[in-house]
Amino acid sequence: MNTKKRIMMMTLALALAIFTVGCSFNFSTAKIEDAIMTNSVDAEGKPGNTVTSFPADASILYTSAKIRNAPDNTKIRIVWTYVTGNQPIDEISLDSGDISDRYIYSNLTPTAILPEGDYQVEYFIEDRKEPDATVLFSVTAVENKAASTDGAYLEDVHMTSSVDATGKPVDTIDTLATTGTWYVSSILRNTQPDTVLHYTWYDIDGNVVDSFDLNPEGATDVYIFGSFQVSNEAPEGQYRVEIRIDDQSDPAATVDFNVSASAANQSADSGTYTLYSQKEGGFSFQYPSNWVLQEYPENFGAMIYPAEYVVENENDINTVFVYADKGTGAGYTTETLLQGWIDETEAGAIENYAYVAKGIDTINGHEIASYSYSWTRGDYALYTTDVLILNGEDFYVLSLTATQDVYPTIYPLFEQMAISMKIL
């Protein structure tokens, strides 16, 4: 791949909230409404509370808007700018597809403390020179919490039904199902070079049922999570997870939670998962147990798909491919590998290709790159998301291609597969 190294202060990731409102309008009617900064977005992409400022140590910033009356394949650019410093941060382009009215949102994940001052986000439709909407906000000083402690500490520790591809929790819950995967989420602050976290899970009788260590490898101000895969149906009752930092005798955080067979809040992956390990490719991952797995060890790969979404004569649609690319990652960083991957994709003959999003995120201390785009094949409107993991001279790929209607259903399960991926 011919690549150019790009150094960024911040990573800008865009996600689209896909919902079924569909009409075709004249191009001239497309407009942006209700553009705001917000403290959160839900699973449907709807924003939480409107905010006008963020602290300088904010771990994530959201902007949200609605695109209205958009004709098919309307192009939208979202541009982030540090106004006080007269410094562009990043911009991203997306395609509206064939949905005329939808929420769109973007999140900014700083990799360092943000400079204080005024910022703005601008939304542009097509190639218009003037923004269709501008959102102003500020970044303010915060108390230096790190100065009050000699080591790492945790914030916002809670149980969640699942985490997304960046390791962020999707919700806060206190009752979990008796099967599936249990997640505890937190934000790690003031990480030291040798910081290690110790997770211990206790059952209803106070017995240890699992324990493991997490090395964030120096990553700080990041979301981290611990998970426990329930191998058999767990008895109902109250459970506990404790998180210790380094050699502390007392836990830095303790979370008590309930387990119930009738839990109202269950993870998107509350069904059982199966661990697949391939020595030829040198990787393992978990996939939904009711999916079909086909192995290709001679090609260092595997194919996984849900039988109910099979598309006749199109065996690569509604399918996940996992494979190792041996020896071709030498000399790359995660950033240059991602850009080279995007360049090669865009150079290919892809029908109605439209860039959607890209990002590099740290999950449990490891960098994972992701890249999404929309395209068509005949009568099929498709979305593809590729996840890249660089490991020395090798890199590993998880690739999902799905039809527009199936993508929202399969994608959360694909995220879990990517999060569970391990290099052997």
PAMARTI-193246 format. One record per residue (C-alpha): x, z, y; residue number from 1. Coordinates in nm, 4 decimals, m for minus. Layout:
% residues N
+----------+----------+----------+-----+
|       c1 |       c3 |       c2 |   i |
+----------+----------+----------+-----+
|        X |        Z |        Y | NUM |
...
+----------+----------+----------+-----+
% end
This chain:
% residues 424
+----------+----------+----------+-----+
|       c1 |       c3 |       c2 |   i |
+----------+----------+----------+-----+
|   0.0000 |   0.0000 |   0.0000 |   1 |
|   0.1181 |  m0.0752 |   0.3501 |   2 |
|   0.0382 |   0.2385 |   0.5449 |   3 |
|   0.1087 |   0.3926 |   0.8828 |   4 |
|   0.1481 |   0.7675 |   0.9177 |   5 |
|  m0.1024 |   0.9256 |   1.1504 |   6 |
|  m0.0571 |   1.2776 |   1.2841 |   7 |
|  m0.3762 |   1.4525 |   1.3899 |   8 |
|  m0.4280 |   1.7900 |   1.5503 |   9 |
|  m0.7751 |   1.8080 |   1.4100 |  10 |
|  m0.9750 |   1.6542 |   1.1290 |  11 |
|  m1.3110 |   1.5075 |   1.2110 |  12 |
|  m1.5549 |   1.4757 |   0.9233 |  13 |
|  m1.8928 |   1.3083 |   0.9451 |  14 |
|  m2.1849 |   1.3509 |   0.7118 |  15 |
|  m2.5209 |   1.1767 |   0.7197 |  16 |
|  m2.8480 |   1.3494 |   0.6473 |  17 |
|  m3.0408 |   1.0966 |   0.4390 |  18 |
|  m3.4157 |   1.1204 |   0.4273 |  19 |
|  m3.6908 |   0.8734 |   0.3572 |  20 |
|  m3.8238 |   0.7345 |   0.6815 |  21 |
|  m3.7998 |   0.3595 |   0.6725 |  22 |
|  m3.8940 |   0.0817 |   0.9126 |  23 |
|  m3.7209 |  m0.2072 |   1.0792 |  24 |
|  m3.7179 |  m0.2280 |   1.4581 |  25 |
|  m3.5841 |  m0.4635 |   1.7166 |  26 |
|  m3.2235 |  m0.3809 |   1.8063 |  27 |
|  m3.3112 |  m0.3161 |   2.1692 |  28 |
|  m3.5244 |  m0.0163 |   2.0730 |  29 |
|  m3.2435 |   0.1886 |   1.9126 |  30 |
|  m3.1714 |   0.5131 |   2.0972 |  31 |
|  m3.0168 |   0.8576 |   2.0593 |  32 |
|  m3.2318 |   1.1671 |   2.1101 |  33 |
|  m3.1819 |   1.5445 |   2.1021 |  34 |
|  m2.8018 |   1.5359 |   2.1022 |  35 |
|  m2.6727 |   1.8950 |   2.0926 |  36 |
|  m2.3925 |   2.1201 |   1.9780 |  37 |
|  m2.5118 |   2.3533 |   1.7062 |  38 |
|  m2.3910 |   2.6425 |   1.4934 |  39 |
|  m2.4980 |   2.4878 |   1.1626 |  40 |
|  m2.6801 |   2.2100 |   0.9817 |  41 |
|  m2.8941 |   2.2531 |   0.6718 |  42 |
|  m2.9031 |   2.0529 |   0.3489 |  43 |
|  m3.1258 |   1.7904 |   0.5153 |  44 |
|  m2.8951 |   1.7543 |   0.8119 |  45 |
|  m3.1249 |   1.9401 |   1.0526 |  46 |
|  m2.9386 |   2.1446 |   1.3157 |  47 |
|  m2.9527 |   2.5209 |   1.3558 |  48 |
|  m2.9385 |   2.6918 |   1.6942 |  49 |
|  m2.8182 |   2.5070 |   2.0017 |  50 |
|  m2.4886 |   2.6394 |   2.1379 |  51 |
|  m2.2914 |   2.5574 |   2.4504 |  52 |
|  m1.9568 |   2.7158 |   2.3660 |  53 |
|  m1.7330 |   2.7975 |   2.0708 |  54 |
|  m1.4523 |   3.0533 |   2.0393 |  55 |
|  m1.0991 |   2.9168 |   2.0302 |  56 |
|  m1.0590 |   3.0274 |   1.6681 |  57 |
|  m1.3815 |   2.8614 |   1.5493 |  58 |
|  m1.3415 |   2.7310 |   1.1962 |  59 |
|  m1.5940 |   2.4499 |   1.2434 |  60 |
|  m1.7871 |   2.2859 |   1.5294 |  61 |
|  m2.1052 |   2.0835 |   1.4811 |  62 |
|  m2.2781 |   1.8194 |   1.6896 |  63 |
|  m2.6173 |   1.6804 |   1.5927 |  64 |
|  m2.8534 |   1.4107 |   1.7149 |  65 |
|  m3.1369 |   1.1851 |   1.6064 |  66 |
|  m3.1159 |   0.8085 |   1.6001 |  67 |
|  m3.4544 |   0.6549 |   1.6675 |  68 |
|  m3.6052 |   0.3079 |   1.6229 |  69 |
|  m3.2821 |   0.1680 |   1.4825 |  70 |
|  m3.2817 |  m0.1795 |   1.3290 |  71 |
|  m3.1033 |  m0.2212 |   0.9996 |  72 |
|  m2.7274 |  m0.1603 |   1.0091 |  73 |
|  m2.7135 |  m0.0305 |   1.3654 |  74 |
|  m2.3572 |   0.0754 |   1.4473 |  75 |
|  m2.2975 |   0.4158 |   1.6097 |  76 |
|  m1.9719 |   0.5628 |   1.7408 |  77 |
|  m1.9228 |   0.9362 |   1.7958 |  78 |
|  m1.6316 |   1.0237 |   2.0258 |  79 |
|  m1.4853 |   1.3745 |   2.0717 |  80 |
|  m1.2811 |   1.4466 |   2.3861 |  81 |
|  m1.0950 |   1.7477 |   2.5263 |  82 |
|  m1.1990 |   1.6939 |   2.8882 |  83 |
|  m0.9804 |   1.9595 |   3.0513 |  84 |
|  m0.6690 |   1.8152 |   2.8927 |  85 |
|  m0.7876 |   1.4545 |   2.9314 |  86 |
|  m0.7149 |   1.4150 |   2.5613 |  87 |
|  m0.9137 |   1.2129 |   2.3053 |  88 |
|  m0.9529 |   1.4057 |   1.9817 |  89 |
|  m1.0996 |   1.1448 |   1.7505 |  90 |
|  m1.3835 |   0.9023 |   1.7046 |  91 |
|  m1.5833 |   0.7893 |   1.4084 |  92 |
|  m1.8129 |   0.4957 |   1.3392 |  93 |
|  m2.1118 |   0.4818 |   1.1101 |  94 |
|  m2.3806 |   0.2438 |   0.9960 |  95 |
|  m2.7470 |   0.3460 |   1.0046 |  96 |
|  m2.8194 |   0.1481 |   0.6881 |  97 |
|  m3.1859 |   0.0573 |   0.6537 |  98 |
|  m3.3241 |   0.3933 |   0.7677 |  99 |
|  m3.4566 |   0.3607 |   1.1217 | 100 |
|  m3.5024 |   0.7304 |   1.2065 | 101 |
|  m3.2607 |   0.9937 |   1.0847 | 102 |
|  m3.0527 |   1.2936 |   1.1739 | 103 |
|  m2.6855 |   1.2259 |   1.2205 | 104 |
|  m2.4241 |   1.4936 |   1.2634 | 105 |
|  m2.0514 |   1.5354 |   1.2833 | 106 |
|  m1.8338 |   1.8389 |   1.2321 | 107 |
|  m1.4899 |   1.9103 |   1.3715 | 108 |
|  m1.2641 |   2.1323 |   1.1615 | 109 |
|  m0.9662 |   2.2479 |   1.3702 | 110 |
|  m0.6340 |   2.2976 |   1.1956 | 111 |
|  m0.5063 |   2.5200 |   1.4783 | 112 |
|  m0.6417 |   2.7393 |   1.7579 | 113 |
|  m0.8332 |   2.5201 |   2.0024 | 114 |
|  m0.7162 |   2.5005 |   2.3634 | 115 |
|  m0.9619 |   2.6601 |   2.6034 | 116 |
|  m1.1584 |   2.4458 |   2.8463 | 117 |
|  m1.4273 |   2.1801 |   2.8640 | 118 |
|  m1.5082 |   1.9317 |   2.5872 | 119 |
|  m1.7591 |   1.6564 |   2.5283 | 120 |
|  m1.9070 |   1.4482 |   2.2484 | 121 |
|  m2.0355 |   1.0997 |   2.3290 | 122 |
|  m2.2684 |   0.8853 |   2.1190 | 123 |
|  m2.2481 |   0.5054 |   2.1565 | 124 |
|  m2.4870 |   0.2529 |   2.0001 | 125 |
|  m2.3225 |  m0.0753 |   1.8983 | 126 |
|  m2.0589 |  m0.1885 |   2.1500 | 127 |
|  m2.2146 |  m0.0376 |   2.4603 | 128 |
|  m1.9627 |   0.0711 |   2.7212 | 129 |
|  m2.1705 |   0.3627 |   2.8501 | 130 |
|  m2.2652 |   0.6450 |   2.6130 | 131 |
|  m2.6252 |   0.6691 |   2.4985 | 132 |
|  m2.5912 |   1.0475 |   2.4927 | 133 |
|  m2.3270 |   1.2964 |   2.6057 | 134 |
|  m2.3048 |   1.6599 |   2.4977 | 135 |
|  m2.0913 |   1.8993 |   2.7026 | 136 |
|  m1.9546 |   2.2246 |   2.5652 | 137 |
|  m1.6692 |   2.4656 |   2.6221 | 138 |
|  m1.4126 |   2.6537 |   2.4183 | 139 |
|  m1.3569 |   3.0133 |   2.5244 | 140 |
|  m1.0962 |   3.2790 |   2.4558 | 141 |
|  m1.1514 |   3.5267 |   2.1727 | 142 |
|  m1.0116 |   3.8624 |   2.0845 | 143 |
|  m0.6859 |   3.8315 |   1.8988 | 144 |
|  m0.7959 |   3.9832 |   1.5703 | 145 |
|  m0.4678 |   3.8964 |   1.4056 | 146 |
|  m0.2860 |   4.1230 |   1.6497 | 147 |
|  m0.4814 |   4.4228 |   1.5204 | 148 |
|  m0.3784 |   4.3789 |   1.1587 | 149 |
|  m0.0518 |   4.3434 |   0.9762 | 150 |
|  m0.1839 |   4.1049 |   0.7148 | 151 |
|  m0.4557 |   3.8691 |   0.6012 | 152 |
|  m0.8215 |   3.9684 |   0.6213 | 153 |
|  m1.1600 |   3.8240 |   0.5231 | 154 |
|  m1.4697 |   3.7376 |   0.7253 | 155 |
|  m1.8232 |   3.6312 |   0.6388 | 156 |
|  m1.8060 |   3.7314 |   0.2722 | 157 |
|  m2.1270 |   3.6517 |   0.0829 | 158 |
|  m2.2753 |   3.4927 |  m0.2267 | 159 |
|  m2.3834 |   3.1293 |  m0.2034 | 160 |
|  m2.5671 |   2.8928 |  m0.4361 | 161 |
|  m2.2853 |   2.6351 |  m0.4097 | 162 |
|  m2.0069 |   2.5054 |  m0.1880 | 163 |
|  m1.9601 |   2.1579 |  m0.0468 | 164 |
|  m1.6625 |   1.9258 |  m0.0881 | 165 |
|  m1.4696 |   2.1142 |   0.1815 | 166 |
|  m1.5265 |   2.4532 |   0.0185 | 167 |
|  m1.7842 |   2.5635 |   0.2766 | 168 |
|  m2.0885 |   2.7600 |   0.1543 | 169 |
|  m2.4229 |   2.5809 |   0.1679 | 170 |
|  m2.6265 |   2.9001 |   0.2192 | 171 |
|  m2.6328 |   3.2796 |   0.1892 | 172 |
|  m2.8164 |   3.4371 |  m0.1045 | 173 |
|  m2.8323 |   3.7743 |  m0.2778 | 174 |
|  m3.0034 |   3.6763 |  m0.6053 | 175 |
|  m2.8489 |   3.4358 |  m0.8543 | 176 |
|  m2.9705 |   3.2703 |  m1.1718 | 177 |
|  m2.8791 |   3.3991 |  m1.5176 | 178 |
|  m2.7028 |   3.0705 |  m1.5992 | 179 |
|  m2.4826 |   2.8223 |  m1.4167 | 180 |
|  m2.2007 |   2.9010 |  m1.1736 | 181 |
|  m2.1857 |   3.1971 |  m0.9358 | 182 |
|  m1.9991 |   3.1576 |  m0.6061 | 183 |
|  m1.8641 |   3.4089 |  m0.3553 | 184 |
|  m1.7498 |   3.2619 |  m0.0230 | 185 |
|  m1.5418 |   3.3932 |   0.2662 | 186 |
|  m1.3184 |   3.2896 |   0.5543 | 187 |
|  m0.9514 |   3.3823 |   0.5208 | 188 |
|  m0.7763 |   3.4801 |   0.8450 | 189 |
|  m0.4197 |   3.5636 |   0.9448 | 190 |
|  m0.2728 |   3.4433 |   0.6154 | 191 |
|   0.0866 |   3.5468 |   0.5511 | 192 |
|   0.3380 |   3.3266 |   0.3610 | 193 |
|   0.3040 |   3.5387 |   0.0459 | 194 |
|  m0.0681 |   3.6210 |   0.0642 | 195 |
|  m0.2453 |   3.6227 |  m0.2737 | 196 |
|  m0.6116 |   3.7098 |  m0.3343 | 197 |
|  m0.7374 |   3.8819 |  m0.6484 | 198 |
|  m1.0989 |   3.8320 |  m0.7617 | 199 |
|  m1.2643 |   4.0706 |  m1.0081 | 200 |
|  m1.6181 |   4.0236 |  m1.1419 | 201 |
|  m1.8154 |   4.3174 |  m1.2863 | 202 |
|  m2.1301 |   4.3151 |  m1.5014 | 203 |
|  m2.4345 |   4.5433 |  m1.4768 | 204 |
|  m2.2482 |   4.8187 |  m1.6664 | 205 |
|  m1.9422 |   4.8043 |  m1.4427 | 206 |
|  m1.7275 |   4.6256 |  m1.7002 | 207 |
|  m1.4820 |   4.3561 |  m1.5893 | 208 |
|  m1.6072 |   4.0169 |  m1.7098 | 209 |
|  m1.3528 |   3.7968 |  m1.5331 | 210 |
|  m1.0557 |   3.8170 |  m1.2980 | 211 |
|  m0.8224 |   3.5621 |  m1.1449 | 212 |
|  m0.5778 |   3.5154 |  m0.8573 | 213 |
|  m0.5945 |   3.2646 |  m0.5751 | 214 |
|  m0.2853 |   3.1575 |  m0.3824 | 215 |
|  m0.3899 |   2.9902 |  m0.0545 | 216 |
|  m0.0314 |   2.8680 |  m0.0057 | 217 |
|  m0.0235 |   2.9866 |   0.3532 | 218 |
|  m0.3464 |   2.8173 |   0.4625 | 219 |
|  m0.5215 |   3.0263 |   0.7273 | 220 |
|  m0.8583 |   3.0208 |   0.9044 | 221 |
|  m1.0040 |   2.8382 |   0.6052 | 222 |
|  m1.3036 |   2.8774 |   0.3794 | 223 |
|  m1.2129 |   3.0023 |   0.0330 | 224 |
|  m1.4345 |   3.0772 |  m0.2634 | 225 |
|  m1.4273 |   3.2297 |  m0.6068 | 226 |
|  m1.6512 |   3.1117 |  m0.8875 | 227 |
|  m1.7612 |   3.2442 |  m1.2230 | 228 |
|  m1.8983 |   3.0068 |  m1.4867 | 229 |
|  m2.1627 |   3.1871 |  m1.6936 | 230 |
|  m2.0947 |   3.0889 |  m2.0553 | 231 |
|  m2.4094 |   3.2547 |  m2.1953 | 232 |
|  m2.7295 |   3.3663 |  m2.0278 | 233 |
|  m2.6442 |   3.6777 |  m1.8301 | 234 |
|  m2.8600 |   3.9927 |  m1.8505 | 235 |
|  m3.0702 |   4.0577 |  m1.5427 | 236 |
|  m2.9541 |   4.3300 |  m1.3064 | 237 |
|  m2.7025 |   4.4092 |  m1.0349 | 238 |
|  m2.3503 |   4.2672 |  m1.0515 | 239 |
|  m2.0465 |   4.2997 |  m0.8271 | 240 |
|  m1.7448 |   4.0966 |  m0.7202 | 241 |
|  m1.4434 |   4.2509 |  m0.5486 | 242 |
|  m1.1710 |   4.0684 |  m0.3580 | 243 |
|  m0.8327 |   4.2329 |  m0.3042 | 244 |
|  m0.5532 |   4.1012 |  m0.0855 | 245 |
|  m0.1997 |   4.1256 |  m0.2218 | 246 |
|  m0.1317 |   4.4647 |  m0.3811 | 247 |
|  m0.3989 |   4.6627 |  m0.1960 | 248 |
|  m0.5585 |   4.9338 |  m0.4088 | 249 |
|  m0.8894 |   4.9115 |  m0.2205 | 250 |
|  m1.0812 |   4.5824 |  m0.2100 | 251 |
|  m1.0826 |   4.3890 |   0.1153 | 252 |
|  m1.4426 |   4.2914 |   0.0374 | 253 |
|  m1.7097 |   4.3958 |  m0.2129 | 254 |
|  m2.0330 |   4.2037 |  m0.2697 | 255 |
|  m2.3188 |   4.3380 |  m0.4814 | 256 |
|  m2.5716 |   4.0802 |  m0.5950 | 257 |
|  m2.8708 |   4.0556 |  m0.8249 | 258 |
|  m2.9135 |   3.8257 |  m1.1229 | 259 |
|  m3.2644 |   3.7208 |  m1.2204 | 260 |
|  m3.4134 |   3.4611 |  m1.4530 | 261 |
|  m3.6685 |   3.3815 |  m1.1837 | 262 |
|  m3.4177 |   3.3513 |  m0.8997 | 263 |
|  m3.5701 |   3.1476 |  m0.6207 | 264 |
|  m3.2349 |   3.0356 |  m0.4844 | 265 |
|  m3.0345 |   2.8506 |  m0.7425 | 266 |
|  m2.7363 |   2.6251 |  m0.7041 | 267 |
|  m2.7754 |   2.2507 |  m0.7035 | 268 |
|  m2.5639 |   2.2636 |  m1.0170 | 269 |
|  m2.7586 |   2.5464 |  m1.1850 | 270 |
|  m2.7592 |   2.3533 |  m1.5118 | 271 |
|  m2.4747 |   2.3996 |  m1.7539 | 272 |
|  m2.1393 |   2.2269 |  m1.7125 | 273 |
|  m1.8911 |   2.1075 |  m1.9706 | 274 |
|  m1.5144 |   2.1163 |  m1.9268 | 275 |
|  m1.3355 |   1.7871 |  m1.9999 | 276 |
|  m0.9586 |   1.7796 |  m2.0348 | 277 |
|  m0.7433 |   1.4708 |  m2.0856 | 278 |
|  m0.3773 |   1.5168 |  m2.1738 | 279 |
|  m0.2968 |   1.1460 |  m2.1242 | 280 |
|  m0.4168 |   1.1479 |  m1.7637 | 281 |
|  m0.3043 |   1.5060 |  m1.7071 | 282 |
|  m0.6256 |   1.6409 |  m1.5548 | 283 |
|  m0.9400 |   1.8376 |  m1.6297 | 284 |
|  m1.2758 |   1.8763 |  m1.4576 | 285 |
|  m1.6267 |   2.0057 |  m1.5212 | 286 |
|  m1.9232 |   1.7690 |  m1.5389 | 287 |
|  m2.2996 |   1.8231 |  m1.5915 | 288 |
|  m2.3565 |   1.8785 |  m1.9619 | 289 |
|  m2.6563 |   1.6454 |  m1.9708 | 290 |
|  m2.4493 |   1.3507 |  m1.8401 | 291 |
|  m2.2888 |   1.0905 |  m2.0632 | 292 |
|  m1.9079 |   1.0903 |  m2.0887 | 293 |
|  m1.6987 |   0.7901 |  m2.1953 | 294 |
|  m1.3238 |   0.8374 |  m2.2371 | 295 |
|  m1.0529 |   0.5828 |  m2.1612 | 296 |
|  m0.7314 |   0.7782 |  m2.2335 | 297 |
|  m0.5248 |   0.4603 |  m2.2636 | 298 |
|  m0.6070 |   0.3966 |  m1.8972 | 299 |
|  m0.5779 |   0.7633 |  m1.7970 | 300 |
|  m0.9463 |   0.7687 |  m1.7111 | 301 |
|  m1.3034 |   0.8647 |  m1.7916 | 302 |
|  m1.6522 |   0.7534 |  m1.6871 | 303 |
|  m1.9448 |   0.9939 |  m1.6444 | 304 |
|  m2.3045 |   0.9110 |  m1.5589 | 305 |
|  m2.6612 |   1.0503 |  m1.5771 | 306 |
|  m2.8575 |   0.8498 |  m1.8345 | 307 |
|  m3.1810 |   0.8652 |  m1.6343 | 308 |
|  m3.0254 |   0.6659 |  m1.3494 | 309 |
|  m2.8653 |   0.3873 |  m1.5500 | 310 |
|  m2.8959 |   0.0478 |  m1.3811 | 311 |
|  m2.9297 |  m0.2350 |  m1.6312 | 312 |
|  m2.6250 |  m0.4674 |  m1.6390 | 313 |
|  m2.4573 |  m0.2604 |  m1.3615 | 314 |
|  m2.2558 |   0.0021 |  m1.5450 | 315 |
|  m2.0564 |   0.1036 |  m1.2368 | 316 |
|  m2.3623 |   0.2023 |  m1.0316 | 317 |
|  m2.4810 |   0.5655 |  m1.0341 | 318 |
|  m2.1552 |   0.6418 |  m1.2099 | 319 |
|  m1.8487 |   0.8580 |  m1.1492 | 320 |
|  m1.5020 |   0.7325 |  m1.2463 | 321 |
|  m1.2121 |   0.9767 |  m1.2776 | 322 |
|  m0.8597 |   0.8502 |  m1.3363 | 323 |
|  m0.4906 |   0.9106 |  m1.2730 | 324 |
|  m0.2694 |   0.6601 |  m1.0938 | 325 |
|   0.0766 |   0.7352 |  m1.2275 | 326 |
|   0.3921 |   0.6849 |  m1.0234 | 327 |
|   0.2414 |   0.5091 |  m0.7205 | 328 |
|   0.2059 |   0.8155 |  m0.5001 | 329 |
|   0.5786 |   0.8479 |  m0.4324 | 330 |
|   0.6621 |   0.8638 |  m0.0620 | 331 |
|   0.3055 |   0.9322 |   0.0516 | 332 |
|   0.1445 |   1.2268 |   0.2201 | 333 |
|  m0.2237 |   1.2924 |   0.1692 | 334 |
|  m0.2865 |   1.1440 |   0.5125 | 335 |
|  m0.0933 |   0.8195 |   0.4567 | 336 |
|  m0.2391 |   0.7828 |   0.1076 | 337 |
|  m0.5919 |   0.8084 |   0.2491 | 338 |
|  m0.5241 |   0.5568 |   0.5255 | 339 |
|  m0.3667 |   0.3129 |   0.2797 | 340 |
|  m0.6679 |   0.3493 |   0.0515 | 341 |
|  m0.9035 |   0.2751 |   0.3416 | 342 |
|  m0.6960 |  m0.0246 |   0.4544 | 343 |
|  m0.7009 |  m0.1784 |   0.1058 | 344 |
|  m1.0748 |  m0.1196 |   0.0719 | 345 |
|  m1.1516 |  m0.2797 |   0.4059 | 346 |
|  m0.9284 |  m0.5769 |   0.3213 | 347 |
|  m1.1349 |  m0.6464 |   0.0104 | 348 |
|  m1.4325 |  m0.8795 |  m0.0052 | 349 |
|  m1.7080 |  m0.6174 |   0.0032 | 350 |
|  m2.0553 |  m0.7354 |   0.0893 | 351 |
|  m2.1922 |  m0.5736 |   0.4084 | 352 |
|  m1.9196 |  m0.3093 |   0.4106 | 353 |
|  m1.9659 |  m0.0309 |   0.6691 | 354 |
|  m1.7367 |   0.2677 |   0.7172 | 355 |
|  m1.9196 |   0.6023 |   0.7027 | 356 |
|  m1.6727 |   0.8911 |   0.6995 | 357 |
|  m1.3288 |   1.0186 |   0.6077 | 358 |
|  m1.1607 |   1.3567 |   0.6040 | 359 |
|  m0.8801 |   1.5708 |   0.4699 | 360 |
|  m0.9858 |   1.9210 |   0.3811 | 361 |
|  m0.8189 |   2.2228 |   0.2287 | 362 |
|  m0.9978 |   2.3650 |  m0.0735 | 363 |
|  m0.8462 |   2.6823 |  m0.2104 | 364 |
|  m0.5140 |   2.5959 |  m0.0508 | 365 |
|  m0.4935 |   2.2347 |  m0.1726 | 366 |
|  m0.5460 |   1.9171 |   0.0294 | 367 |
|  m0.8206 |   1.6807 |  m0.0855 | 368 |
|  m0.8927 |   1.3522 |   0.0944 | 369 |
|  m1.2362 |   1.1907 |   0.0971 | 370 |
|  m1.3651 |   0.8540 |   0.2160 | 371 |
|  m1.7210 |   0.7171 |   0.2195 | 372 |
|  m1.8678 |   0.3765 |   0.2974 | 373 |
|  m2.1878 |   0.1823 |   0.2482 | 374 |
|  m2.2157 |  m0.1709 |   0.1098 | 375 |
|  m2.4451 |  m0.4012 |  m0.0825 | 376 |
|  m2.4383 |  m0.5923 |  m0.4074 | 377 |
|  m2.7219 |  m0.8381 |  m0.4380 | 378 |
|  m3.0423 |  m0.6382 |  m0.3918 | 379 |
|  m2.8689 |  m0.3014 |  m0.4241 | 380 |
|  m2.7924 |  m0.0890 |  m0.1157 | 381 |
|  m2.5012 |   0.1340 |  m0.2207 | 382 |
|  m2.2903 |   0.4281 |  m0.1070 | 383 |
|  m1.9409 |   0.4966 |  m0.2384 | 384 |
|  m1.7417 |   0.8159 |  m0.1943 | 385 |
|  m1.3795 |   0.8333 |  m0.3128 | 386 |
|  m1.1874 |   1.1593 |  m0.3466 | 387 |
|  m0.8059 |   1.1471 |  m0.3641 | 388 |
|  m0.5722 |   1.4228 |  m0.4793 | 389 |
|  m0.1976 |   1.3687 |  m0.4377 | 390 |
|   0.0379 |   1.5470 |  m0.6777 | 391 |
|   0.4024 |   1.4488 |  m0.6461 | 392 |
|   0.4454 |   1.0839 |  m0.7501 | 393 |
|   0.0957 |   1.0661 |  m0.9020 | 394 |
|  m0.2465 |   1.0711 |  m0.7456 | 395 |
|  m0.5893 |   1.1258 |  m0.8909 | 396 |
|  m0.9167 |   0.9576 |  m0.8002 | 397 |
|  m1.2788 |   1.0618 |  m0.8380 | 398 |
|  m1.5085 |   0.7786 |  m0.7302 | 399 |
|  m1.8878 |   0.7833 |  m0.7049 | 400 |
|  m2.0966 |   0.4724 |  m0.6401 | 401 |
|  m2.4729 |   0.5212 |  m0.6246 | 402 |
|  m2.7831 |   0.3502 |  m0.4963 | 403 |
|  m2.9182 |   0.4729 |  m0.1671 | 404 |
|  m3.2149 |   0.6513 |  m0.3270 | 405 |
|  m3.0107 |   0.8232 |  m0.6014 | 406 |
|  m2.7047 |   0.9164 |  m0.3932 | 407 |
|  m2.8529 |   1.2376 |  m0.2397 | 408 |
|  m2.9331 |   1.3627 |  m0.5912 | 409 |
|  m2.6010 |   1.2819 |  m0.7559 | 410 |
|  m2.3672 |   1.3641 |  m0.4677 | 411 |
|  m2.3907 |   1.7484 |  m0.4865 | 412 |
|  m2.2997 |   1.7296 |  m0.8561 | 413 |
|  m2.0112 |   1.4947 |  m0.7742 | 414 |
|  m1.8876 |   1.7510 |  m0.5213 | 415 |
|  m1.8786 |   2.0159 |  m0.7889 | 416 |
|  m1.6808 |   1.7854 |  m1.0166 | 417 |
|  m1.4272 |   1.7241 |  m0.7388 | 418 |
|  m1.3963 |   2.0951 |  m0.6623 | 419 |
|  m1.3406 |   2.1753 |  m1.0309 | 420 |
|  m1.0684 |   1.9087 |  m1.0727 | 421 |
|  m0.7376 |   2.0520 |  m1.1921 | 422 |
|  m0.4019 |   1.8836 |  m1.2501 | 423 |
|  m0.2562 |   1.9871 |  m1.5843 | 424 |
+----------+----------+----------+-----+
% end
